[in-house]
Amino acid sequence: MVSPETELQMLNRHIRTGARHISRQREIIDRLIELGAPAEQALELLDLFEVTQALHVAHRERLLN
């Protein structure tokens, strides 16, 4: 079955979702640091989220140009 969502709509959805994930991950990291808990893995995951977000944004820019 073909999705009614266009590629641009899908990218915009992924970017919105990615922004929420990044924001939530930053909250988690802040809480871990506040508790004095290890945050290395949480920071690595944030880095992965940010790299993925940048890829989605770059893909959207290529599509729009």
ROMAR-933211 format. One record per residue: residue in one letter; x, y, z of N, C-alpha, C, O in turn; residue number from 1. Coordinates in nm, 4 decimals. Example, Ala and Ser with C-alpha at 12.3 -4.5 7.8 and 13.67 -1.06 7.14 Angstrom:
BEGIN
<r rest="A" n_xx="1.3190" n_yy="-0.5690" n_zz="0.7800" ca_xx="1.2300" ca_yy="-0.4500" ca_zz="0.7800" c_xx="1.3200" c_yy="-0.3300" c_zz="0.7800" o_xx="1.4236" o_yy="-0.3319" o_zz="0.8465" nr="1"/>
<r rest="S" n_xx="1.2850" n_yy="-0.2250" n_zz="0.7080" ca_xx="1.3670" ca_yy="-0.1060" ca_zz="0.7140" c_xx="1.2900" c_yy="0.0030" c_zz="0.7870" o_xx="1.3409" o_yy="0.1138" o_zz="0.8039" nr="2"/>
***
This chain:
BEGIN
<r rest="M" n_xx="0.0837" n_yy="-0.1188" n_zz="0.0000" ca_xx="0.0000" ca_yy="0.0000" ca_zz="0.0000" c_xx="0.0878" c_yy="0.1246" c_zz="0.0000" o_xx="0.1850" o_yy="0.1327" o_zz="0.0751" nr="1"/>
<r rest="V" n_xx="0.0540" n_yy="0.2196" n_zz="-0.0828" ca_xx="0.1301" ca_yy="0.3426" ca_zz="-0.0962" c_xx="0.0791" c_yy="0.4444" c_zz="0.0059" o_xx="-0.0414" o_yy="0.4630" o_zz="0.0230" nr="2"/>
<r rest="S" n_xx="0.1739" n_yy="0.5096" n_zz="0.0730" ca_xx="0.1381" ca_yy="0.6110" ca_zz="0.1724" c_xx="0.0924" c_yy="0.7378" c_zz="0.1015" o_xx="0.1508" o_yy="0.7761" o_zz="0.0002" nr="3"/>
<r rest="P" n_xx="-0.0117" n_yy="0.8037" n_zz="0.1536" ca_xx="-0.0551" ca_yy="0.9299" ca_zz="0.0931" c_xx="0.0397" c_yy="1.0461" c_zz="0.1260" o_xx="0.0235" o_yy="1.1567" o_zz="0.0744" nr="4"/>
<r rest="E" n_xx="0.1375" n_yy="1.0200" n_zz="0.2113" ca_xx="0.2319" ca_yy="1.1217" ca_zz="0.2544" c_xx="0.3393" c_yy="1.1412" c_zz="0.1473" o_xx="0.3962" o_yy="1.0440" o_zz="0.0977" nr="5"/>
<r rest="T" n_xx="0.3667" n_yy="1.2668" n_zz="0.1119" ca_xx="0.4736" ca_yy="1.2943" ca_zz="0.0162" c_xx="0.6084" c_yy="1.2826" c_zz="0.0870" o_xx="0.6152" o_yy="1.2764" o_zz="0.2097" nr="6"/>
<r rest="E" n_xx="0.7140" n_yy="1.2798" n_zz="0.0084" ca_xx="0.8481" ca_yy="1.2729" ca_zz="0.0664" c_xx="0.8758" c_yy="1.3958" c_zz="0.1536" o_xx="0.9345" o_yy="1.3840" o_zz="0.2612" nr="7"/>
<r rest="L" n_xx="0.8338" n_yy="1.5126" n_zz="0.1073" ca_xx="0.8551" ca_yy="1.6348" ca_zz="0.1844" c_xx="0.7769" c_yy="1.6295" c_zz="0.3162" o_xx="0.8288" o_yy="1.6684" o_zz="0.4208" nr="8"/>
<r rest="Q" n_xx="0.6542" n_yy="1.5822" n_zz="0.3111" ca_xx="0.5749" ca_yy="1.5688" ca_zz="0.4335" c_xx="0.6418" c_yy="1.4718" c_zz="0.5307" o_xx="0.6465" o_yy="1.4966" o_zz="0.6512" nr="9"/>
<r rest="M" n_xx="0.6930" n_yy="1.3622" n_zz="0.4775" ca_xx="0.7601" ca_yy="1.2636" ca_zz="0.5611" c_xx="0.8842" c_yy="1.3255" c_zz="0.6271" o_xx="0.9075" o_yy="1.3056" o_zz="0.7463" nr="10"/>
<r rest="L" n_xx="0.9630" n_yy="1.3996" n_zz="0.5504" ca_xx="1.0826" ca_yy="1.4634" ca_zz="0.6057" c_xx="1.0456" c_yy="1.5644" c_zz="0.7130" o_xx="1.1105" o_yy="1.5709" o_zz="0.8173" nr="11"/>
<r rest="N" n_xx="0.9429" n_yy="1.6423" n_zz="0.6885" ca_xx="0.8994" ca_yy="1.7393" ca_zz="0.7886" c_xx="0.8528" c_yy="1.6692" c_zz="0.9159" o_xx="0.8794" o_yy="1.7166" o_zz="1.0263" nr="12"/>
<r rest="R" n_xx="0.7845" n_yy="1.5582" n_zz="0.9011" ca_xx="0.7409" ca_yy="1.4808" ca_zz="1.0172" c_xx="0.8616" c_yy="1.4263" c_zz="1.0932" o_xx="0.8660" o_yy="1.4327" o_zz="1.2161" nr="13"/>
<r rest="H" n_xx="0.9582" n_yy="1.3733" n_zz="1.0211" ca_xx="1.0793" ca_yy="1.3212" ca_zz="1.0842" c_xx="1.1551" c_yy="1.4324" c_zz="1.1570" o_xx="1.2088" o_yy="1.4099" o_zz="1.2654" nr="14"/>
<r rest="I" n_xx="1.1597" n_yy="1.5499" n_zz="1.0990" ca_xx="1.2288" ca_yy="1.6626" ca_zz="1.1616" c_xx="1.1562" c_yy="1.7056" c_zz="1.2887" o_xx="1.2200" o_yy="1.7339" o_zz="1.3902" nr="15"/>
<r rest="R" n_xx="1.0248" n_yy="1.7107" n_zz="1.2837" ca_xx="0.9484" ca_yy="1.7462" ca_zz="1.4049" c_xx="0.9696" c_yy="1.6422" c_zz="1.5149" o_xx="0.9912" o_yy="1.6768" o_zz="1.6311" nr="16"/>
<r rest="T" n_xx="0.9633" n_yy="1.5160" n_zz="1.4774" ca_xx="0.9840" ca_yy="1.4085" ca_zz="1.5742" c_xx="1.1254" c_yy="1.4138" c_zz="1.6298" o_xx="1.1460" o_yy="1.3979" o_zz="1.7501" nr="17"/>
<r rest="G" n_xx="1.2216" n_yy="1.4358" n_zz="1.5430" ca_xx="1.3610" ca_yy="1.4447" ca_zz="1.5859" c_xx="1.3825" c_yy="1.5586" c_zz="1.6843" o_xx="1.4569" o_yy="1.5438" o_zz="1.7812" nr="18"/>
<r rest="A" n_xx="1.3181" n_yy="1.6717" n_zz="1.6602" ca_xx="1.3314" ca_yy="1.7854" ca_zz="1.7516" c_xx="1.2775" c_yy="1.7500" c_zz="1.8903" o_xx="1.3352" o_yy="1.7886" o_zz="1.9920" nr="19"/>
<r rest="R" n_xx="1.1670" n_yy="1.6767" n_zz="1.8934" ca_xx="1.1121" ca_yy="1.6335" ca_zz="2.0236" c_xx="1.2072" c_yy="1.5372" c_zz="2.0929" o_xx="1.2286" o_yy="1.5475" o_zz="2.2137" nr="20"/>
<r rest="H" n_xx="1.2643" n_yy="1.4441" n_zz="2.0184" ca_xx="1.3583" ca_yy="1.3482" ca_zz="2.0773" c_xx="1.4810" c_yy="1.4195" c_zz="2.1333" o_xx="1.5272" o_yy="1.3878" o_zz="2.2429" nr="21"/>
<r rest="I" n_xx="1.5330" n_yy="1.5151" n_zz="2.0585" ca_xx="1.6509" ca_yy="1.5895" ca_zz="2.1031" c_xx="1.6201" c_yy="1.6684" c_zz="2.2301" o_xx="1.6987" o_yy="1.6684" o_zz="2.3247" nr="22"/>
<r rest="S" n_xx="1.5068" n_yy="1.7343" n_zz="2.2312" ca_xx="1.4678" ca_yy="1.8114" ca_zz="2.3485" c_xx="1.4530" c_yy="1.7219" c_zz="2.4714" o_xx="1.5019" o_yy="1.7552" o_zz="2.5793" nr="23"/>
<r rest="R" n_xx="1.3859" n_yy="1.6092" n_zz="2.4546" ca_xx="1.3657" ca_yy="1.5169" ca_zz="2.5659" c_xx="1.4986" c_yy="1.4584" c_zz="2.6133" o_xx="1.5199" o_yy="1.4421" o_zz="2.7334" nr="24"/>
<r rest="Q" n_xx="1.5874" n_yy="1.4270" n_zz="2.5201" ca_xx="1.7168" ca_yy="1.3707" ca_zz="2.5577" c_xx="1.7984" c_yy="1.4707" c_zz="2.6369" o_xx="1.8686" o_yy="1.4327" o_zz="2.7305" nr="25"/>
<r rest="R" n_xx="1.7905" n_yy="1.5973" n_zz="2.6012" ca_xx="1.8613" ca_yy="1.7012" ca_zz="2.6770" c_xx="1.8066" c_yy="1.7101" c_zz="2.8190" o_xx="1.8825" o_yy="1.7289" o_zz="2.9141" nr="26"/>
<r rest="E" n_xx="1.6747" n_yy="1.6964" n_zz="2.8332" ca_xx="1.6141" ca_yy="1.6954" ca_zz="2.9670" c_xx="1.6657" c_yy="1.5771" c_zz="3.0490" o_xx="1.6971" o_yy="1.5911" o_zz="3.1673" nr="27"/>
<r rest="I" n_xx="1.6740" n_yy="1.4620" n_zz="2.9853" ca_xx="1.7233" ca_yy="1.3418" ca_zz="3.0534" c_xx="1.8679" c_yy="1.3626" c_zz="3.0983" o_xx="1.9038" o_yy="1.3284" o_zz="3.2110" nr="28"/>
<r rest="I" n_xx="1.9496" n_yy="1.4181" n_zz="3.0111" ca_xx="2.0903" ca_yy="1.4428" ca_zz="3.0444" c_xx="2.1012" c_yy="1.5404" c_zz="3.1610" o_xx="2.1789" o_yy="1.5189" o_zz="3.2540" nr="29"/>
<r rest="D" n_xx="2.0232" n_yy="1.6473" n_zz="3.1551" ca_xx="2.0249" ca_yy="1.7444" ca_zz="3.2662" c_xx="1.9884" c_yy="1.6765" c_zz="3.3976" o_xx="2.0506" o_yy="1.7036" o_zz="3.5004" nr="30"/>
<r rest="R" n_xx="1.8902" n_yy="1.5903" n_zz="3.3955" ca_xx="1.8471" ca_yy="1.5202" ca_zz="3.5166" c_xx="1.9558" c_yy="1.4243" c_zz="3.5655" o_xx="1.9825" o_yy="1.4173" o_zz="3.6855" nr="31"/>
<r rest="L" n_xx="2.0176" n_yy="1.3516" n_zz="3.4751" ca_xx="2.1253" ca_yy="1.2603" ca_zz="3.5138" c_xx="2.2392" c_yy="1.3369" c_zz="3.5801" o_xx="2.2913" o_yy="1.2952" o_zz="3.6835" nr="32"/>
<r rest="I" n_xx="2.2768" n_yy="1.4479" n_zz="3.5205" ca_xx="2.3849" ca_yy="1.5288" ca_zz="3.5760" c_xx="2.3450" c_yy="1.5824" c_zz="3.7131" o_xx="2.4250" o_yy="1.5815" o_zz="3.8067" nr="33"/>
<r rest="E" n_xx="2.2216" n_yy="1.6286" n_zz="3.7242" ca_xx="2.1711" ca_yy="1.6793" ca_zz="3.8520" c_xx="2.1786" c_yy="1.5724" c_zz="3.9608" o_xx="2.2071" o_yy="1.6025" o_zz="4.0767" nr="34"/>
<r rest="L" n_xx="2.1527" n_yy="1.4475" n_zz="3.9226" ca_xx="2.1563" ca_yy="1.3364" ca_zz="4.0178" c_xx="2.2977" c_yy="1.2824" c_zz="4.0406" o_xx="2.3194" o_yy="1.1987" o_zz="4.1282" nr="35"/>
<r rest="G" n_xx="2.3919" n_yy="1.3301" n_zz="3.9623" ca_xx="2.5282" ca_yy="1.2803" ca_zz="3.9732" c_xx="2.5453" c_yy="1.1426" c_zz="3.9110" o_xx="2.6400" o_yy="1.0707" o_zz="3.9427" nr="36"/>
<r rest="A" n_xx="2.4541" n_yy="1.1065" n_zz="3.8229" ca_xx="2.4574" ca_yy="0.9755" ca_zz="3.7570" c_xx="2.5404" c_yy="0.9841" c_zz="3.6286" o_xx="2.5573" o_yy="1.0921" o_zz="3.5720" nr="37"/>
<r rest="P" n_xx="2.5915" n_yy="0.8702" n_zz="3.5837" ca_xx="2.6666" ca_yy="0.8695" ca_zz="3.4572" c_xx="2.5763" c_yy="0.9136" c_zz="3.3409" o_xx="2.4611" o_yy="0.8714" o_zz="3.3307" nr="38"/>
<r rest="A" n_xx="2.6298" n_yy="0.9973" n_zz="3.2557" ca_xx="2.5510" ca_yy="1.0483" ca_zz="3.1439" c_xx="2.6161" c_yy="1.0204" c_zz="3.0091" o_xx="2.5684" o_yy="1.0695" o_zz="2.9067" nr="39"/>
<r rest="E" n_xx="2.7232" n_yy="0.9432" n_zz="3.0070" ca_xx="2.7976" ca_yy="0.9222" ca_zz="2.8822" c_xx="2.7108" c_yy="0.8598" c_zz="2.7729" o_xx="2.7109" o_yy="0.9071" o_zz="2.6592" nr="40"/>
<r rest="Q" n_xx="2.6376" n_yy="0.7552" n_zz="2.8064" ca_xx="2.5544" ca_yy="0.6901" ca_zz="2.7052" c_xx="2.4421" c_yy="0.7815" c_zz="2.6583" o_xx="2.4071" o_yy="0.7824" o_zz="2.5402" nr="41"/>
<r rest="A" n_xx="2.3860" n_yy="0.8582" n_zz="2.7507" ca_xx="2.2813" ca_yy="0.9529" ca_zz="2.7140" c_xx="2.3364" c_yy="1.0605" c_zz="2.6211" o_xx="2.2677" o_yy="1.1035" o_zz="2.5284" nr="42"/>
<r rest="L" n_xx="2.4592" n_yy="1.1040" n_zz="2.6450" ca_xx="2.5232" ca_yy="1.2029" ca_zz="2.5583" c_xx="2.5529" c_yy="1.1446" c_zz="2.4203" o_xx="2.5387" o_yy="1.2134" o_zz="2.3192" nr="43"/>
<r rest="E" n_xx="2.5939" n_yy="1.0183" n_zz="2.4162" ca_xx="2.6182" ca_yy="0.9525" ca_zz="2.2880" c_xx="2.4887" c_yy="0.9409" c_zz="2.2078" o_xx="2.4883" o_yy="0.9606" o_zz="2.0862" nr="44"/>
<r rest="L" n_xx="2.3797" n_yy="0.9092" n_zz="2.2760" ca_xx="2.2505" ca_yy="0.8992" ca_zz="2.2086" c_xx="2.2064" c_yy="1.0358" c_zz="2.1569" o_xx="2.1527" o_yy="1.0462" o_zz="2.0466" nr="45"/>
<r rest="L" n_xx="2.2289" n_yy="1.1406" n_zz="2.2363" ca_xx="2.1967" ca_yy="1.2758" ca_zz="2.1909" c_xx="2.2759" c_yy="1.3087" c_zz="2.0649" o_xx="2.2212" o_yy="1.3659" o_zz="1.9706" nr="46"/>
<r rest="D" n_xx="2.4022" n_yy="1.2738" n_zz="2.0625" ca_xx="2.4852" ca_yy="1.2982" ca_zz="1.9442" c_xx="2.4265" c_yy="1.2273" c_zz="1.8226" o_xx="2.4207" o_yy="1.2846" o_zz="1.7138" nr="47"/>
<r rest="L" n_xx="2.3835" n_yy="1.1037" n_zz="1.8406" ca_xx="2.3232" ca_yy="1.0279" ca_zz="1.7308" c_xx="2.1945" c_yy="1.0952" c_zz="1.6831" o_xx="2.1706" o_yy="1.1063" o_zz="1.5628" nr="48"/>
<r rest="F" n_xx="2.1120" n_yy="1.1399" n_zz="1.7775" ca_xx="1.9893" ca_yy="1.2105" ca_zz="1.7405" c_xx="2.0210" c_yy="1.3361" c_zz="1.6600" o_xx="1.9547" o_yy="1.3646" o_zz="1.5602" nr="49"/>
<r rest="E" n_xx="2.1225" n_yy="1.4113" n_zz="1.7032" ca_xx="2.1577" ca_yy="1.5360" ca_zz="1.6354" c_xx="2.2147" c_yy="1.5108" c_zz="1.4959" o_xx="2.1865" o_yy="1.5867" o_zz="1.4032" nr="50"/>
<r rest="V" n_xx="2.2931" n_yy="1.4069" n_zz="1.4804" ca_xx="2.3467" ca_yy="1.3722" ca_zz="1.3479" c_xx="2.2321" c_yy="1.3320" c_zz="1.2554" o_xx="2.2261" o_yy="1.3754" o_zz="1.1404" nr="51"/>
<r rest="T" n_xx="2.1427" n_yy="1.2502" n_zz="1.3056" ca_xx="2.0277" ca_yy="1.2070" ca_zz="1.2262" c_xx="1.9413" c_yy="1.3265" c_zz="1.1869" o_xx="1.8949" o_yy="1.3359" o_zz="1.0734" nr="52"/>
<r rest="Q" n_xx="1.9205" n_yy="1.4170" n_zz="1.2814" ca_xx="1.8414" ca_yy="1.5370" ca_zz="1.2533" c_xx="1.9061" c_yy="1.6192" c_zz="1.1428" o_xx="1.8376" o_yy="1.6668" o_zz="1.0523" nr="53"/>
<r rest="A" n_xx="2.0358" n_yy="1.6357" n_zz="1.1497" ca_xx="2.1077" ca_yy="1.7117" ca_zz="1.0469" c_xx="2.0932" c_yy="1.6460" c_zz="0.9098" o_xx="2.0808" o_yy="1.7153" o_zz="0.8088" nr="54"/>
<r rest="L" n_xx="2.0946" n_yy="1.5141" n_zz="0.9059" ca_xx="2.0759" ca_yy="1.4427" ca_zz="0.7794" c_xx="1.9362" c_yy="1.4659" c_zz="0.7231" o_xx="1.9200" o_yy="1.4861" o_zz="0.6028" nr="55"/>
<r rest="H" n_xx="1.8359" n_yy="1.4630" n_zz="0.8096" ca_xx="1.6986" ca_yy="1.4889" ca_zz="0.7643" c_xx="1.6846" c_yy="1.6310" c_zz="0.7104" o_xx="1.6225" o_yy="1.6525" o_zz="0.6064" nr="56"/>
<r rest="V" n_xx="1.7419" n_yy="1.7269" n_zz="0.7806" ca_xx="1.7341" ca_yy="1.8669" ca_zz="0.7376" c_xx="1.8062" c_yy="1.8846" c_zz="0.6039" o_xx="1.7556" o_yy="1.9525" o_zz="0.5145" nr="57"/>
<r rest="A" n_xx="1.9232" n_yy="1.8244" n_zz="0.5901" ca_xx="1.9985" ca_yy="1.8347" ca_zz="0.4640" c_xx="1.9214" c_yy="1.7706" c_zz="0.3495" o_xx="1.9202" o_yy="1.8233" o_zz="0.2383" nr="58"/>
<r rest="H" n_xx="1.8578" n_yy="1.6584" n_zz="0.3757" ca_xx="1.7782" ca_yy="1.5914" ca_zz="0.2725" c_xx="1.6627" c_yy="1.6813" c_zz="0.2294" o_xx="1.6341" o_yy="1.6938" o_zz="0.1103" nr="59"/>
<r rest="R" n_xx="1.5967" n_yy="1.7438" n_zz="0.3269" ca_xx="1.4861" ca_yy="1.8342" ca_zz="0.2936" c_xx="1.5362" c_yy="1.9514" c_zz="0.2101" o_xx="1.4703" o_yy="1.9913" o_zz="0.1141" nr="60"/>
<r rest="E" n_xx="1.6517" n_yy="2.0069" n_zz="0.2453" ca_xx="1.7061" ca_yy="2.1195" ca_zz="0.1704" c_xx="1.7359" c_yy="2.0787" c_zz="0.0250" o_xx="1.7083" o_yy="2.1540" o_zz="-0.0685" nr="61"/>
<r rest="R" n_xx="1.7923" n_yy="1.9591" n_zz="0.0079" ca_xx="1.8189" ca_yy="1.9115" ca_zz="-0.1286" c_xx="1.6890" c_yy="1.8952" c_zz="-0.2067" o_xx="1.6824" o_yy="1.9271" o_zz="-0.3254" nr="62"/>
<r rest="L" n_xx="1.5873" n_yy="1.8460" n_zz="-0.1400" ca_xx="1.4587" ca_yy="1.8250" ca_zz="-0.2053" c_xx="1.3960" c_yy="1.9597" c_zz="-0.2453" o_xx="1.3345" o_yy="1.9709" o_zz="-0.3513" nr="63"/>
<r rest="L" n_xx="1.4120" n_yy="2.0597" n_zz="-0.1610" ca_xx="1.3528" ca_yy="2.1903" ca_zz="-0.1893" c_xx="1.4297" c_yy="2.2688" c_zz="-0.2957" o_xx="1.3737" o_yy="2.3574" o_zz="-0.3603" nr="64"/>
<r rest="N" n_xx="1.5570" n_yy="2.2365" n_zz="-0.3138" ca_xx="1.6384" ca_yy="2.3088" ca_zz="-0.4135" c_xx="1.6358" c_yy="2.2380" c_zz="-0.5422" o_xx="1.6980" o_yy="2.2827" o_zz="-0.6386" nr="65"/>
***
